[in-house]
Amino acid sequence: MTASKLYILDTNVLLHDPKCLYEFKEQDITIPMTVLEELDDIKDRKKNVSQEARAAIRAIDDILSKSADASEITKGVDIEIPITAVNSDMRLGQLSIFPDHELTARQGFLPDNANKDNQIINCALHLQATNPHRDIILVTKDINMRLKALGAGLKRVEDYRTDQLVSDIDLLPAGHSNLEGNFWDRVDDVNSYQEGSHTFHKVSQELLPDTYPCEYIYDDSEEFAARVASVRDEQVTLMDLGVDRLMQQNCWGIEPINVFQAFAMDAVLDPDLDLVILNGAAGSGKTLIALACALEMVIEQRRYNKIIVTRSTPPVAEDIGFLPGTEEEKMTPWLSAIQDNLEAMHEHDERPQSSVKYAIEKANIQFKSLNFIRGRSIQDAIVLLDEAQNLTPSQLKTIVTRCGKGSKIICLGNLAQIDSNYLTPLTSGLTYLVERFKDYEGAANIHLEGIFRSRLAEYAEEHL
């Protein structure tokens, strides 16, 4: 029985999620030959996206190779449910390759002129004309391509949203929640106890119905602040922190300016948290706080042996080409933000440059490239991952799973500054990480609020 819908996948969908072929349920999928040509061109590029291209090609081959007859590939090959699927009773549709290179120009078609997008749109228009009984749907993450397809007369064009864990970036957990009034005025029954230097309070989950582990709670009294230690058996366990104690934290001469920075410092310094995600606008203090706390834990507290600093490397403007030197020397221009913050922390020293050099050597700060992280196992180290918003979920998974025994990872990012061509705030690896680790008691996510920058930078943010 023919499926009622036929989805035509654009190249960027396969690059974004190579496993997308299993996400359209019982409906059929077709991939234009032009898409295969684009994947073939991308797979040999010396960029991160080539890995996704090869993964997409393998996924297509896994399905089509089960057909012994080449003619079936253009008609459709049944997509078998993967062994790892949670729902084994799920029924999937068929996958086919459409030979759009055989199409000739006709009225209503866009001029191809070697334009790959136009060729894919023309393929969709042809299938719409020849299959009036079916819904022909072009799926692409390219906004302009969607507009062109609609303008050319294609009835249905969609974005690929299956992998989006939140429908709106405003719904992303902030990591902290402000309660109106005084928190203790709401509490009728509480079980308080001491563990080491910390005081814990068990309260009914009805007081905080939407809370989750490691969320910071504070009220309008400017005295109460706590972190959710666990949510179990309809009870919430709060670790009492207190606003005064949080604001008195000091790491490598850096103190929090507001309560959000205080939450961030508390999370980074807590040895029980394996992952800390700091996201916020430029100037909110993400890098400064992470670096100051890392120096404190490595040099003063000696809880870790080294600091590994890394980041994704998409250029903002035109690429300057190859850089000379060793791996660390090549990464230095990309990690100038770390150098800037080190200089800011030591600007009042008698010899600032000597102080910065001492900090780098004493804390064993290593600048590493993400390109060579696969296969590593990083032990007893703090990993500072800067510009995490430019990484895909797959890339972030690779990095997080490299952290071995005794290591802690701190992810820094700003979802308003994505430089990747294949990511949006909703599909960024940073968003993925926040949602996936929301219920993990060993991970904290803090959205830093408040911007502390020059008057010029603040004016530029508002008016440019």
C-alpha positions in Angstrom: 0.0 0.0 0.0 1.5 3.3 -1.1 2.2 5.8 1.7 0.2 9.0 1.5 3.2 11.2 1.9 6.5 11.4 0.0 9.4 13.3 1.6 12.2 14.7 -0.5 15.3 15.3 1.6 17.7 18.1 1.0 21.5 17.6 1.6 21.6 19.7 4.7 19.0 17.5 6.4 21.2 14.4 6.0 24.2 16.4 7.1 22.4 17.7 10.2 21.1 14.2 11.2 22.4 11.2 9.3 19.9 9.0 11.2 17.0 11.1 9.9 16.0 8.2 7.4 14.4 6.4 10.4 12.4 9.4 11.6 9.6 9.6 9.0 7.7 6.6 10.3 5.5 4.9 7.8 5.9 7.5 5.1 8.2 7.2 2.0 11.5 9.1 1.4 13.2 9.9 -1.8 16.7 11.3 -2.2 17.5 13.1 -5.5 20.6 12.1 -7.3 21.8 15.8 -6.9 21.9 15.2 -3.1 24.1 12.2 -3.5 26.4 14.2 -5.7 26.6 17.0 -3.0 27.3 14.4 -0.3 30.1 12.9 -2.5 31.6 16.4 -2.9 31.4 17.1 0.8 32.7 13.8 2.2 36.3 14.5 1.1 36.5 18.0 2.4 38.9 18.7 5.3 36.1 20.0 7.5 34.0 18.5 10.4 31.0 18.3 8.1 32.7 15.6 6.0 32.2 13.2 8.9 28.4 13.8 8.8 28.5 13.3 5.0 30.2 10.0 5.3 27.7 8.9 8.0 24.8 9.9 5.8 26.2 7.9 2.9 26.6 4.8 5.0 23.1 5.2 6.4 21.7 5.3 2.8 23.8 2.3 1.8 22.7 0.2 4.8 19.1 0.5 3.5 19.6 0.2 -0.2 22.2 -2.5 -0.1 19.5 -5.0 1.0 18.0 -4.8 -2.5 19.5 -7.2 -5.0 17.7 -5.5 -8.0 19.1 -2.1 -9.0 15.7 -1.2 -10.5 14.1 -1.3 -7.1 16.2 1.5 -5.9 14.3 4.0 -8.0 11.0 2.4 -7.0 11.7 2.1 -3.3 13.4 -0.2 -0.8 11.8 -1.1 2.5 13.4 0.7 5.5 14.0 -1.9 8.1 13.7 -1.0 11.8 17.2 -0.7 13.3 18.1 -3.1 16.1 18.6 -0.2 18.5 15.1 1.1 18.0 13.0 1.4 21.2 9.7 0.5 19.5 10.3 -2.7 17.5 6.6 -2.7 16.4 7.1 0.5 14.5 6.4 0.3 10.7 8.7 2.3 8.4 8.2 3.3 4.7 10.5 3.0 1.7 13.6 4.8 0.6 14.3 5.5 -3.1 16.8 7.4 -5.2 15.2 9.7 -7.8 17.2 10.3 -11.1 16.6 14.0 -11.3 19.5 14.3 -13.7 17.2 12.9 -16.4 14.7 15.7 -16.0 14.5 18.2 -18.9 13.7 21.9 -18.6 10.0 22.6 -18.8 7.5 25.4 -18.0 7.4 26.1 -14.2 10.9 24.7 -13.5 13.5 27.0 -12.0 16.6 27.5 -14.2 19.2 25.0 -12.9 22.4 26.6 -14.3 24.3 24.1 -12.1 22.4 25.4 -9.1 21.9 22.4 -6.9 19.1 23.9 -4.9 17.1 24.6 -8.0 17.7 21.0 -9.3 16.3 19.6 -6.0 13.3 22.0 -6.2 12.6 21.0 -9.8 12.7 17.3 -8.7 10.0 18.1 -6.1 7.9 20.0 -8.6 8.1 17.0 -11.1 7.0 14.5 -8.4 4.2 16.8 -7.4 2.9 17.0 -11.0 3.2 13.2 -11.6 1.8 12.1 -8.2 -1.4 14.1 -7.7 -2.7 11.6 -5.2 0.2 12.0 -2.8 1.5 14.8 -0.6 4.9 15.7 -1.9 7.0 17.4 0.9 10.4 19.0 0.5 12.3 18.9 3.7 15.2 21.4 4.0 16.9 23.5 6.7 17.7 26.2 4.2 15.2 29.0 4.7 15.8 30.7 1.3 15.4 27.3 -0.4 12.0 26.9 1.3 10.9 30.4 0.1 12.1 29.6 -3.5 10.2 26.3 -3.5 7.0 27.9 -2.3 7.4 30.6 -4.9 8.0 28.0 -7.7 4.6 26.4 -6.8 5.5 23.6 -4.4 2.6 23.1 -2.1 4.4 21.7 1.0 7.9 22.6 2.3 9.0 21.9 5.8 12.0 22.3 8.1 13.4 19.2 9.8 12.5 19.5 13.4 12.5 15.9 14.7 15.7 16.4 16.6 14.6 19.6 18.3 14.2 19.0 22.0 12.5 22.3 22.6 10.1 24.1 20.3 11.2 27.6 21.4 14.7 28.7 22.6 12.9 30.7 25.3 11.7 27.4 26.8 15.3 26.2 27.4 15.9 25.7 31.1 17.8 28.7 32.6 19.3 26.7 35.5 17.8 29.0 38.1 14.4 30.1 39.3 13.3 33.1 41.2 10.4 32.7 43.7 8.2 35.7 44.6 8.2 36.7 48.3 9.9 34.7 51.0 10.4 31.0 50.3 10.0 29.8 53.9 6.6 31.5 54.2 5.3 28.9 51.8 6.8 25.9 53.7 4.6 24.1 56.2 6.6 20.9 56.6 10.4 20.5 56.2 12.9 17.9 57.2 16.4 19.5 57.7 19.6 17.7 58.3 23.4 18.2 58.2 25.9 16.4 56.0 29.5 17.7 56.5 29.5 21.4 56.1 26.2 21.6 54.2 22.6 21.8 55.4 19.9 20.1 53.4 16.1 20.6 53.5 13.5 18.1 52.2 10.3 19.7 51.2 7.2 18.6 49.2 7.5 18.7 45.4 4.2 20.6 45.3 6.2 23.7 46.4 8.5 23.3 43.3 6.5 21.2 40.8 8.7 22.1 37.8 12.1 21.9 39.4 14.9 19.5 38.4 18.3 18.4 39.8 21.0 21.1 40.1 18.5 24.0 39.5 19.3 27.0 41.7 16.4 28.5 43.7 16.3 32.0 45.2 13.6 34.3 46.4 13.0 38.0 46.8 14.3 38.2 50.4 17.9 38.4 49.0 18.9 35.9 51.7 17.6 32.5 50.7 19.4 30.6 47.9 19.6 26.8 47.4 20.5 24.2 44.8 18.2 21.2 44.1 20.2 18.1 45.2 17.6 15.6 44.1 13.9 15.2 43.1 12.6 11.8 44.3 9.5 10.3 45.9 7.5 13.5 45.5 10.1 15.3 47.6 12.7 17.9 46.7 16.0 17.9 48.6 17.5 21.4 48.7 21.2 22.2 49.5 21.1 25.5 51.5 23.6 27.9 50.1 22.6 31.4 51.2 23.0 34.5 49.1 25.7 36.1 51.4 27.9 33.0 51.2 27.5 32.8 47.5 28.4 36.4 47.0 31.5 36.1 49.2 33.2 33.5 46.9 36.6 34.5 45.6 38.6 32.6 43.0 42.0 33.8 41.8 41.0 37.4 42.8 37.6 37.2 41.0 34.4 37.7 42.9 30.8 37.4 41.5 29.1 40.7 40.6 25.5 39.3 40.7 23.8 36.2 41.9 23.9 34.4 38.5 27.7 34.6 38.5 27.7 33.4 42.1 25.6 30.3 41.0 28.1 29.7 38.2 31.1 29.8 40.5 29.4 27.5 43.0 28.6 25.0 40.3 32.1 25.1 38.7 33.8 24.7 42.2 31.6 21.8 43.3 33.6 18.5 43.0 30.3 16.5 42.8 29.4 18.1 39.5 31.0 16.5 36.5 29.6 18.9 33.8 28.8 22.6 34.1 27.2 24.5 31.2 27.5 28.3 31.3 25.5 30.0 28.6 24.8 33.7 28.2 25.4 36.8 26.2 28.9 38.2 25.5 30.1 40.1 28.5 28.2 38.1 31.1 31.4 36.7 32.5 31.3 33.1 31.4 35.0 32.7 30.4 36.3 34.8 33.2 34.5 32.8 35.9 35.3 29.4 34.4 39.0 30.3 34.0 39.3 31.8 37.5 37.7 28.8 39.1 39.8 26.4 37.1 43.0 28.1 38.2 41.8 28.0 41.8 41.1 24.3 41.6 44.4 23.3 39.9 46.9 25.6 41.5 45.5 26.4 45.0 43.3 23.3 45.7 45.3 20.8 43.6 42.2 18.9 42.8 43.2 18.6 39.1 46.5 18.2 37.3 45.9 20.4 34.2 43.5 22.6 32.3 42.7 21.7 28.7 41.2 24.5 26.7 39.6 23.9 23.3 36.9 25.3 21.1 35.3 24.9 17.6 37.0 26.9 15.0 34.6 28.4 12.4 35.9 31.8 11.3 33.7 34.9 11.7 35.0 36.4 8.4 37.1 35.0 5.6 39.5 32.4 6.7 43.2 33.6 7.0 44.5 30.2 5.7 46.9 27.8 7.3 48.8 28.8 10.5 52.4 27.8 11.2 53.7 26.1 14.3 52.7 23.3 16.6 49.2 22.3 17.5 49.1 24.7 20.5 50.6 27.5 18.4 48.0 27.0 15.7 45.2 27.1 18.3 46.5 30.3 20.1 44.7 32.8 17.7 41.4 30.9 18.2 41.8 30.9 22.0 42.6 34.6 22.4 39.6 35.0 24.7 41.4 32.8 27.3 44.6 34.9 26.9 42.5 38.2 27.2 40.9 37.0 30.5 44.2 35.8 31.9 45.6 39.3 31.3 42.5 40.9 32.8 43.0 38.9 36.0 46.6 40.0 36.3 46.4 43.6 35.0 47.2 45.1 38.4 50.2 42.9 39.1 53.6 44.4 39.1 54.6 42.3 36.1 51.4 41.2 34.3 53.0 39.3 31.5 55.2 37.3 34.0 52.1 36.5 36.0 50.2 35.3 33.0 53.1 33.1 32.0 53.3 31.7 35.5 49.6 30.9 35.6 49.9 29.0 32.2 52.9 27.0 33.4 51.8 26.4 37.0 48.2 25.3 36.0 49.6 23.3 33.0 47.1 25.1 30.6 47.1 23.2 27.3 45.5 24.6 24.1 44.2 21.6 22.1 42.3 21.2 18.8 39.0 19.3 18.7 40.1 17.6 15.5 42.4 15.3 17.5 40.2 14.6 20.5 38.6 11.3 19.2 40.1 8.3 20.9 41.5 10.2 23.9 40.8 9.6 27.5 41.4 12.8 29.5 42.2 12.0 33.2 42.3 14.4 36.2 41.8 17.5 34.2 39.4 20.4 33.8 38.3 20.7 30.2 37.2 24.2 29.1 35.1 24.0 26.0 34.6 27.5 24.6 32.1 28.5 21.8 30.2 25.2 22.3 27.2 26.7 20.5 29.0 26.0 17.2 29.2 22.2 17.8 26.7 19.6 16.6 25.1 17.2 19.1 27.3 14.4 17.7 30.5 16.4 18.2 29.6 17.4 21.7 28.9 13.7 22.5 32.3 12.8 21.3 34.0 15.4 23.5 32.0 14.7 26.7 32.7 11.0 26.4 36.4 11.7 26.2 36.4 12.8 29.9 38.0 10.1 31.9 38.4 9.4 35.7 38.6 12.6 37.8 37.9 15.0 35.0 35.4 17.8 34.8 34.1 19.6 31.7 32.9 23.2 31.5 31.0 24.2 28.4 30.8 27.9 27.5 28.5 29.3 24.8 26.2 32.0 23.5 23.3 30.8 21.4 23.0 34.2 19.8 26.4 33.9 18.2 26.3 30.7 16.0 28.8 30.9 13.1 28.1 27.4 11.7 26.2 27.1 8.4 24.4 24.0 9.6 23.1 25.0 13.0 20.4 27.1 14.6 19.9 27.9 18.3 17.3 25.0 18.4 19.6 22.5 16.8 22.9 23.5 18.4 24.8 20.9 20.4 24.7 23.3 23.4 20.9 23.2 23.4 21.0 19.5 23.0 23.4 19.2 26.0 21.3 21.4 28.2 18.2 19.3 27.6 19.8 15.9 27.7 21.5 16.5 31.0 18.6 18.4 32.6 17.7 15.4 34.9 21.3 14.3 35.7 22.3 15.1 39.3 26.0 15.5 38.3 25.4 18.4 35.8 24.4 22.0 36.2 23.3 24.5 33.6 23.5 28.3 34.4 22.2 31.0 32.1 24.2 34.1 33.1 22.2 37.3 33.0 23.6 40.9 33.2 26.2 42.2 30.8 29.3 44.0 32.0 31.0 45.7 29.1 32.1 49.0 27.9 29.6 51.7 27.0 30.6 51.4 23.3 29.9 47.6 23.3 26.6 48.0 25.1 25.5 50.7 22.7 26.6 48.6 19.7 24.6 45.6 20.9 21.4 47.6 21.1 21.8 49.7 17.9 23.8 47.8 15.3 
